[in-house]
């Protein structure tokens, strides 16, 4: 009698999978046969873990509790994506409310580091393939007036990922951390950008024009490119990948 090989056990962990790119990633990985675990405040999926990422201290405990039993299992592949984040508040740094500043950095910076750190800590000794992605932005590379908080968080996380990649190169079972720039997508965030007051965001007209010209990508297409990037046989830890180079032609 021929013995069939056991199917690969693959796990995908993602933050901010309730809408937009995050939801599309969850759908893609589910369709590909991954067990998916999603962390968000709205927790809309059967596989969601309700987590308020704007409160990083509480979030890290919830994330650790969810990861612990998963780390006790054997996996052929573990994929993690720090996707959650938001743009608000938009406007010059001189006019920002300190409470909103701290809320923004908590959700966009602190929680992303906490999530990625917990994934690495729990699955470090797993020998399978382990790509990890941070969903970044062009705002990480160039100053955009009105987006000082958003850009600072994106730039800081990109450097965290690069440093994490260096650390992982010294491990017996390394993760493969990368930064991914999704480009402009047709999401609720883009709608909020187009609704911004020009006094808060001087470049608003250009984003309106992009929408009218049909230049915003479908999140489902972007999600497909992200999966292709993370599946690259020669995925380079610490590198920055642009979705535009990996879209399905």
Secondary structure, 3 states (H helix, E strand, C coil): CCCCCCCCCEEEEEECCCCHHHHHHHHHHHHCCCEEEEEECCCCCCCEEECCCCCHHHHHHHHHHHHHHHHCCCCCEEEEEECCCCCCCCCCHHHCCHHHHHHHHHHHHHHHHHHHHHHHHHHCCCCCECEEEEECCHHHCCCCCCCHHHHHHHHHHHHHHHHHHHHHCCCCCCCEEEEEECCCECCHHHHHHHCCCCCCCCCHHHHHHHHHCCCCECHHHHHHHHHHHHCCCCCCCCCEEEHHHCCCC
